[in-house]
Amino acid sequence: MQKHILIADDHTAIRLAVKQVLSATLNINDYQEAANGLEAVEVAEQTKPDLIILDIAMPKMDGITAAQHLKKSMPEVPIILFTMYDLGPQRAKQLGVDAVVAKPEGLHKLSEEAYLLLSR
């Protein structure tokens, strides 16, 4: 599955862990990274990813605001919020994102959601 993914998180270690897990489980090796929400919006608009993974609590622009901007400009691109907060599926729909994965649920759960969204 050759897909392009954007990972936005203000912690470098989280971005690296997400890349490693998705590379191993989904055989994906094409990534862009962003350290804040504003950078995520700019990178996504330039690179047109197949999937966007956003943290919520980021500097310059939070992940929810970034997701709202991105869904307006590229509504067909699935967005996963990967966050410390357990928001639930109903809140994901209210926010206009495709999935929310709580970081305590782990990278395996994130990988499962990414697979489902990329397989549509």
N, C-alpha and C positions, 0 to 999 in steps of 0.2 A: 504494500500500500504506500505509494509515493505521494505524500501529502505535505503541505507546508503549514507549520504551526507557529503561532505567536504566543510566547509565555511572558506575562507581565507580573512581576513580583518585586518588591523593593529589597528582598533578601537574595543575594547571589546564590547562596547554598540551596535555597528552595528551587530556583530556576534550574540549577544543575541537576538536582535530584529528579525533578519532573522530566527533564531531557533524558536522563539515564533510564528511567523507568519506561518512558514511551518508546525510546530507541530499542530497548530489550523486548518489550511486550508487543509492540505494534510494528516494529521494524521501520520506524520513522527517523530520518536523519536530517530533515530540512527544517531548521528552526530559526526564528528571530527572537530576540529578547528585548524587554523594556523594563526599566527600573522604576517607572511611575506611570500613572494613568495617562498623562499628557503625552509622554513618549509612546505609549501603547497605541494611542489614536493615530499619531503621526506615522509610526512604523506600519500599522495596519493599512492605512490609506495608501502608502507607497508600495507595499508588498502583496496586498490582497491575499491573506492567508486562508486556508481551508478550515481552520479552527483557531479560536482565541481562548486562552486560559488567563483569567484575571484574578489577582488578589483583590480584596476590597479595600483594606487599609493601606493606601500608598500615598506618598507625597505628591504634590502639585495638582493631582486630580485623583479622586478615589476610583475604585474599580466600578462602582455602580454608575457614576457619572460617565466614565469612559464607555461602559457597556451601552448606555443610552445613546451616546454620540455614535458609536459604531453600528448599532442596530438601525439608526436612521440612514447612515451612509452605505451600509452593506448588510441589509436585513437577511440575506440568504446565508451568511456566515454564522455557524453555531458558536455560542459563547458559553463557557463554563466559568462560574465563579468558584475559585479554589481558596477557601478562607477559613479562618479560625472560628467563624461564627456558623452555627447550625441553623440555617434559615428555612430549610424544608422546601418541598417542591411547589407548594402554593405560593410562597414568597418569590420563588424563581419566576413563576409565571407573571406575578405582579410587576417584577422588575424587568420583564421582557427578555430574560436570558433563557438558555435552553436547559441548563442544569446548574445545581449548586452542590459542591462537594465540600464537606467540612474537612479541614486538614487532619483532625484527629481520626477521621475514617481512613485516611491513608492514601498513599499513591496508587495502590492496587485499585481502589474504588475510582480514582481519577482516571486511570487507564481504561477501566470498563466503560465509563461514561464517554471518554474520548473515542473509543472504538465504536460505540453505538452511534454517536453523532457523525462520525466520519463515514460510516457504512450506509447512511441514508441515501 
